[in-house]
């Protein structure tokens, strides 16, 4: 870059013959500021298959096939099929949408009628996804996308003899750029599938990785707490659990949301069962069981719609004879719950640290669980606790 600075000075000289001499002096200062940052070259981009995570398809045409992939524009392209109209198409890498065409209704035999989505990536290459169904794009020109994002639904438009997805990578432009080779990170071997191969996508929608992981982690925690008889430990996580939103309609994400909804439904049903069990125990005159279920039900089902009813029943039980003795009988189980809750929380912290470092030890976590085991009542929870301790020892 060249920067030119022009400075003008006005100088008044002494009078000469009754006139003031005003001289305008212009100084031209030229500064050459050559800013030439070292070029790091194009960024490396890792590509995945243009299919939603877990989807398997056959390669109808591959590199240099003599049907239609034999010119400089399509030489390294791939045709995926069978692709019934409406099959999700995923972005192969992060990028910016440069072109969307989705107005053709069906096959015409003409290339110019192909419905298409094109995405430019950090290495300068443009990925193109052809034969999209009419109005089947879910992205717009200029939109930023992330690897694994749903970008369109497959179709049978333009120059297409059957519903399929034509995918390729082109240099610089989807219109004029030449076809360039591509390797897929989720294809075994050299990353380049061949004709008649069956490939399965590992193209996870990374935009929602955090939400997906949180659902699975909370689901595992819920199962653990349920097994060990202390749902109160997971109540805080369940509150956030229910607020997770994943609007992108891809199978793996819909599966996670279903898992979340199933657990919340199970939690709600468990609260209903606890409420009915309290009523029955009270009706049968089993004060000890009624008080136990009411006491722990308030804690375990604090997020349930039935918690108000459980609290009401508990309040009524407090007025009855024998409540004090029944409540005192819970001392040992309250001690167990305090210990198991401490152990579970220590495991959560250890798991969080392990995400950042592989050197994390679970020895202290195991000790906490062993303390809880010493206070655990005999039964299913005790047996599952023993099993969990062995699993932690194997992990450590």
C-alpha positions as CSV (number, residue, x, y, z in Angstrom):
1,X,0.0,0.0,0.0
2,X,1.3,3.5,-0.9
3,X,0.3,6.4,1.3
4,X,0.7,9.9,-0.1
5,X,0.5,12.9,2.3
6,X,0.4,16.4,0.8
7,X,1.0,19.4,3.1
8,X,0.5,23.0,2.0
9,X,2.1,25.8,3.9
10,X,1.4,29.6,3.7
11,X,4.4,31.8,4.3
12,X,4.1,35.6,4.6
13,X,7.4,37.3,3.5
14,X,8.5,40.8,4.5
15,X,7.0,43.7,2.5
16,X,8.9,44.6,-0.6
17,X,7.9,47.8,-2.6
18,X,4.7,48.1,-0.7
19,X,3.5,44.6,-1.3
20,X,3.2,41.6,0.9
21,X,4.6,38.6,-0.8
22,X,2.6,35.6,0.0
23,X,4.2,32.3,-1.1
24,X,2.3,29.1,-1.1
25,X,4.7,26.2,-0.6
26,X,3.5,22.8,-1.2
27,X,5.4,20.0,0.2
28,X,4.8,16.6,-1.1
29,X,5.6,13.9,1.4
30,X,5.4,10.5,0.0
31,X,5.6,7.6,2.4
32,X,5.8,4.2,1.1
33,X,4.2,1.9,3.6
34,X,4.5,-1.5,2.1
35,X,2.3,-3.8,4.1
36,X,2.8,-7.3,2.8
37,X,1.6,-9.8,5.3
38,X,2.9,-13.3,4.8
39,X,0.4,-15.3,2.9
40,X,-0.6,-18.5,4.6
41,X,-2.4,-19.8,1.5
42,X,-5.9,-21.4,1.3
43,X,-7.2,-22.9,4.5
44,X,-7.5,-26.6,4.6
45,X,-11.1,-27.8,4.7
46,X,-12.2,-31.2,5.9
47,X,-15.2,-32.5,3.9
48,X,-17.9,-35.0,4.8
49,X,-20.5,-36.7,2.8
50,X,-23.5,-34.5,1.7
51,X,-25.9,-36.8,3.5
52,X,-27.5,-36.5,6.9
53,X,-25.7,-38.2,9.7
54,X,-26.2,-42.0,9.6
55,X,-27.7,-42.0,6.2
56,X,-26.4,-44.7,3.7
57,X,-26.5,-44.4,-0.1
58,X,-25.0,-46.0,-3.1
59,X,-22.6,-44.3,-5.5
60,X,-24.5,-44.3,-8.9
61,X,-21.7,-42.5,-10.7
62,X,-18.2,-41.7,-9.4
63,X,-15.0,-40.1,-10.6
64,X,-14.5,-40.1,-14.4
65,X,-17.5,-42.3,-15.2
66,X,-18.4,-42.3,-18.9
67,X,-22.1,-41.6,-18.5
68,X,-22.0,-37.9,-17.6
69,X,-19.1,-37.4,-15.3
70,X,-16.5,-37.2,-18.1
71,X,-15.9,-33.5,-18.7
72,X,-14.0,-30.8,-16.9
73,X,-17.1,-29.6,-15.0
74,X,-18.1,-33.0,-13.6
75,X,-15.1,-35.2,-13.7
76,X,-14.8,-35.6,-9.9
77,X,-18.5,-35.4,-9.1
78,X,-20.6,-38.1,-7.5
79,X,-24.2,-39.3,-7.9
80,X,-25.8,-40.6,-4.7
81,X,-28.9,-42.9,-4.9
82,X,-31.5,-44.1,-4.3
83,X,-32.5,-40.7,-3.1
84,X,-36.3,-40.5,-2.8
85,X,-37.6,-37.0,-3.4
86,X,-37.4,-35.2,-0.1
87,X,-34.3,-36.9,1.3
88,X,-32.3,-34.4,3.5
89,X,-29.1,-33.0,2.0
90,X,-26.4,-31.7,4.4
91,X,-23.6,-29.2,4.0
92,X,-20.3,-31.0,3.5
93,X,-18.3,-28.3,5.4
94,X,-18.7,-24.8,6.8
95,X,-19.2,-22.1,4.2
96,X,-21.4,-19.4,2.7
97,X,-24.3,-20.0,0.3
98,X,-23.4,-18.4,-3.0
99,X,-26.3,-19.6,-5.2
100,X,-29.8,-21.1,-4.8
101,X,-32.1,-22.2,-7.6
102,X,-35.2,-24.1,-6.8
103,X,-37.9,-23.1,-9.4
104,X,-37.9,-26.2,-11.7
105,X,-40.7,-28.6,-11.0
106,X,-39.3,-31.8,-12.5
107,X,-37.0,-33.4,-15.0
108,X,-36.6,-31.4,-18.3
109,X,-33.4,-33.0,-19.8
110,X,-31.7,-29.6,-19.6
111,X,-28.7,-28.8,-17.4
112,X,-29.8,-25.1,-17.1
113,X,-33.0,-26.3,-15.4
114,X,-31.1,-28.1,-12.5
115,X,-32.2,-26.8,-9.1
116,X,-29.1,-26.2,-7.2
117,X,-27.6,-25.0,-3.9
118,X,-23.9,-23.9,-4.0
119,X,-21.7,-23.2,-1.0
120,X,-18.3,-21.5,-1.0
121,X,-15.7,-22.9,1.5
122,X,-12.6,-21.5,3.2
123,X,-10.3,-23.1,0.7
124,X,-12.0,-21.2,-2.2
125,X,-13.8,-24.3,-3.5
126,X,-17.5,-24.3,-4.1
127,X,-19.6,-27.4,-3.3
128,X,-22.7,-27.9,-5.5
129,X,-25.8,-30.0,-4.8
130,X,-27.9,-30.6,-7.9
131,X,-31.5,-31.8,-8.7
132,X,-32.9,-30.3,-5.5
133,X,-36.7,-30.6,-5.4
134,X,-38.8,-27.6,-6.3
135,X,-38.8,-25.1,-3.4
136,X,-36.6,-27.6,-1.6
137,X,-33.8,-25.3,-0.4
138,X,-33.9,-24.4,3.2
139,X,-31.0,-21.8,2.9
140,X,-30.7,-18.5,1.2
141,X,-27.9,-16.8,-0.8
142,X,-25.4,-15.2,1.6
143,X,-26.3,-17.4,4.5
144,X,-23.6,-18.9,6.6
145,X,-23.8,-22.7,7.1
146,X,-22.0,-25.2,9.2
147,X,-20.9,-28.7,8.4
148,X,-23.9,-31.1,8.7
149,X,-26.5,-28.4,8.5
150,X,-29.7,-29.3,6.6
151,X,-29.5,-27.2,3.4
152,X,-32.1,-28.7,1.1
153,X,-34.2,-31.7,0.1
154,X,-33.3,-33.9,-2.8
155,X,-35.4,-34.1,-5.9
156,X,-35.7,-35.1,-9.6
157,X,-35.3,-31.9,-11.5
158,X,-33.5,-30.6,-14.5
159,X,-31.2,-33.0,-16.3
160,X,-32.1,-36.0,-14.2
161,X,-33.1,-39.5,-15.2
162,X,-34.1,-40.6,-11.7
163,X,-34.3,-39.1,-8.2
164,X,-30.8,-38.7,-7.0
165,X,-28.2,-36.2,-5.7
166,X,-25.4,-35.0,-7.9
167,X,-22.7,-33.6,-5.8
168,X,-19.3,-32.0,-6.8
169,X,-16.6,-29.6,-5.8
170,X,-15.6,-26.9,-8.2
171,X,-12.8,-24.4,-8.2
172,X,-13.9,-20.9,-7.4
173,X,-17.4,-21.0,-9.0
174,X,-20.2,-23.4,-9.4
175,X,-20.8,-21.9,-12.9
176,X,-17.4,-21.7,-14.4
177,X,-15.1,-23.5,-12.0
178,X,-13.5,-26.8,-13.1
179,X,-14.3,-30.0,-11.2
180,X,-11.7,-30.7,-8.5
181,X,-11.1,-33.9,-6.5
182,X,-12.6,-34.3,-3.0
183,X,-11.9,-36.7,-0.2
184,X,-14.6,-37.4,2.4
185,X,-13.4,-37.8,6.0
186,X,-16.2,-40.3,6.7
187,X,-15.3,-42.6,3.8
188,X,-12.9,-45.4,4.7
189,X,-9.7,-45.9,2.9
190,X,-8.5,-43.0,0.8
191,X,-11.7,-41.1,1.3
192,X,-12.8,-41.4,-2.3
193,X,-15.8,-43.7,-2.9
194,X,-16.1,-45.6,-6.2
195,X,-19.0,-46.5,-8.4
196,X,-21.4,-49.0,-6.7
197,X,-19.9,-48.4,-3.3
198,X,-22.3,-47.9,-0.4
199,X,-21.3,-45.1,1.9
200,X,-22.6,-44.1,5.3
201,X,-22.5,-40.5,6.5
202,X,-20.6,-39.4,9.5
203,X,-21.6,-35.8,8.8
204,X,-22.8,-34.7,12.2
205,X,-24.6,-31.3,12.4
206,X,-22.0,-29.6,14.5
207,X,-24.2,-26.5,15.0
208,X,-26.1,-28.5,17.6
209,X,-23.3,-30.6,19.0
210,X,-23.5,-28.9,22.4
211,X,-27.3,-29.4,22.7
212,X,-27.0,-33.0,21.5
213,X,-24.3,-33.8,24.1
214,X,-26.2,-32.1,26.9
215,X,-29.3,-34.2,26.1
216,X,-27.3,-37.5,26.2
217,X,-25.4,-36.5,29.3
218,X,-28.5,-35.5,31.2
219,X,-30.3,-38.7,30.0
220,X,-27.4,-40.8,31.3
221,X,-27.4,-38.9,34.6
222,X,-31.2,-39.4,34.9
223,X,-30.8,-43.1,34.5
224,X,-28.0,-43.2,37.0
225,X,-29.9,-41.2,39.6
226,X,-33.0,-43.3,39.0
227,X,-31.1,-46.5,39.4
228,X,-29.4,-45.3,42.6
229,X,-32.7,-44.1,44.1
230,X,-31.9,-40.4,44.3
231,X,-33.7,-38.4,41.5
232,X,-33.4,-35.2,43.5
233,X,-29.7,-35.0,42.3
234,X,-30.8,-34.5,38.7
235,X,-33.6,-32.0,39.2
236,X,-31.5,-29.0,38.4
237,X,-30.3,-30.6,35.2
238,X,-33.8,-31.6,34.2
239,X,-35.0,-28.0,34.5
240,X,-32.4,-27.0,31.8
241,X,-33.0,-30.3,29.9
242,X,-36.6,-29.3,29.2
243,X,-35.6,-26.0,27.7
244,X,-33.2,-27.4,25.0
245,X,-34.4,-26.5,21.5
246,X,-33.1,-28.1,18.3
247,X,-35.2,-26.8,15.4
248,X,-33.3,-28.5,12.6
249,X,-35.3,-31.6,11.4
250,X,-32.5,-34.1,11.0
251,X,-32.9,-37.7,12.2
252,X,-30.1,-37.7,14.7
253,X,-31.3,-34.5,16.3
254,X,-35.0,-35.5,16.3
255,X,-33.8,-38.7,18.0
256,X,-32.1,-36.7,20.7
257,X,-35.2,-34.6,21.3
258,X,-37.4,-37.7,21.4
259,X,-35.0,-39.2,24.0
260,X,-35.4,-36.0,26.0
261,X,-39.2,-36.0,25.7
262,X,-39.4,-39.7,26.7
263,X,-37.4,-39.1,29.8
264,X,-39.5,-36.1,30.8
265,X,-42.6,-38.2,30.2
266,X,-41.2,-41.0,32.3
267,X,-40.3,-38.5,35.1
268,X,-43.9,-37.2,35.0
269,X,-45.3,-40.7,35.1
270,X,-43.1,-41.6,38.0
271,X,-44.4,-38.6,39.9
272,X,-48.0,-39.7,39.3
273,X,-47.2,-43.2,40.5
274,X,-45.5,-41.7,43.6
275,X,-48.6,-39.6,44.3
276,X,-50.9,-42.6,44.0
277,X,-48.6,-44.7,46.2
278,X,-48.8,-42.1,48.9
279,X,-52.6,-42.1,48.8
280,X,-52.7,-45.9,48.9
281,X,-50.3,-46.1,51.8
282,X,-52.2,-43.5,53.7
283,X,-55.5,-45.2,53.1
284,X,-54.0,-48.5,54.2
285,X,-52.8,-46.9,57.4
286,X,-49.1,-47.5,56.4
287,X,-47.8,-44.3,57.9
288,X,-44.1,-45.2,57.5
289,X,-44.4,-45.8,53.7
290,X,-46.7,-42.8,53.2
291,X,-44.3,-40.5,55.0
292,X,-41.2,-41.9,53.2
293,X,-42.8,-41.5,49.7
294,X,-44.1,-38.0,50.5
295,X,-40.8,-36.8,52.0
296,X,-38.6,-38.1,49.1
297,X,-41.3,-37.3,46.5
298,X,-41.1,-33.6,47.3
299,X,-37.4,-33.7,46.5
300,X,-37.4,-36.1,43.6
301,X,-40.3,-34.6,41.7
302,X,-39.8,-31.0,42.4
303,X,-40.2,-30.2,38.7
304,X,-43.3,-32.3,38.2
305,X,-46.8,-31.0,37.8
306,X,-47.8,-33.3,40.7
307,X,-45.4,-31.9,43.2
308,X,-48.1,-29.5,44.6
309,X,-50.3,-32.5,45.3
310,X,-47.5,-34.4,46.9
311,X,-46.7,-31.4,49.1
312,X,-50.4,-31.1,50.1
313,X,-50.5,-34.8,51.1
314,X,-47.3,-34.4,53.0
315,X,-48.7,-31.5,54.9
316,X,-51.8,-33.6,55.8
317,X,-49.6,-36.4,57.0
318,X,-47.7,-34.1,59.3
319,X,-50.9,-33.6,61.2
320,X,-51.5,-37.3,61.9
321,X,-50.4,-39.4,64.8
322,X,-47.3,-41.4,64.1
323,X,-45.8,-38.9,61.7
324,X,-42.9,-38.0,64.0
325,X,-41.8,-41.6,64.4
326,X,-42.2,-42.3,60.7
327,X,-40.1,-39.3,59.8
328,X,-37.4,-40.3,62.3
329,X,-37.1,-43.7,60.7
330,X,-35.9,-42.0,57.5
331,X,-32.6,-40.9,59.1
332,X,-30.5,-43.7,57.6
333,X,-31.9,-43.2,54.1
334,X,-31.5,-39.5,54.3
335,X,-27.8,-40.2,55.1
336,X,-27.5,-42.5,52.1
337,X,-29.1,-39.9,49.9
338,X,-26.7,-37.2,51.0
339,X,-23.7,-39.5,50.3
340,X,-25.0,-40.7,46.9
341,X,-25.8,-37.2,45.8
342,X,-22.2,-36.1,46.8
343,X,-20.8,-39.0,44.8
344,X,-22.9,-38.3,41.7
345,X,-21.9,-34.6,41.7
346,X,-18.2,-35.6,42.0
347,X,-18.6,-37.8,39.0
348,X,-20.2,-35.0,37.0
349,X,-17.3,-32.7,37.8
350,X,-14.8,-35.4,36.9
351,X,-16.5,-36.0,33.6
352,X,-16.4,-32.3,32.8
353,X,-12.7,-32.2,33.6
354,X,-12.0,-35.2,31.4
355,X,-13.4,-33.4,28.4
356,X,-10.4,-31.0,28.7
357,X,-7.8,-33.5,29.9
358,X,-7.4,-37.3,29.6
359,X,-5.3,-37.4,32.8
360,X,-8.4,-37.1,35.1
361,X,-8.6,-39.8,37.8
362,X,-11.8,-41.2,39.2
363,X,-10.3,-42.5,42.4
364,X,-11.9,-39.8,44.6
365,X,-15.2,-40.4,42.8
366,X,-15.0,-44.1,43.5
367,X,-14.3,-43.4,47.2
368,X,-17.4,-41.3,47.4
369,X,-19.5,-44.0,45.9
370,X,-18.0,-46.6,48.2
371,X,-19.0,-44.4,51.2
372,X,-22.5,-44.3,49.8
373,X,-22.5,-48.0,49.3
374,X,-21.7,-48.4,53.0
375,X,-24.9,-46.5,53.8
376,X,-27.1,-48.0,51.0
377,X,-30.2,-49.9,51.9
378,X,-30.3,-53.4,50.6
379,X,-32.1,-53.9,47.3
380,X,-31.9,-53.0,43.7
381,X,-30.2,-49.6,44.2
382,X,-27.4,-51.3,46.2
383,X,-26.8,-53.8,43.5
384,X,-26.7,-51.2,40.8
385,X,-24.4,-49.1,42.9
386,X,-21.9,-51.9,43.2
387,X,-22.1,-52.4,39.4
388,X,-21.5,-48.7,38.8
389,X,-18.4,-48.7,41.1
390,X,-16.9,-51.5,39.1
391,X,-17.6,-49.6,35.8
392,X,-15.8,-46.6,37.2
393,X,-12.8,-48.7,38.3
394,X,-12.6,-50.1,34.7
395,X,-12.8,-46.5,33.3
396,X,-10.1,-45.3,35.7
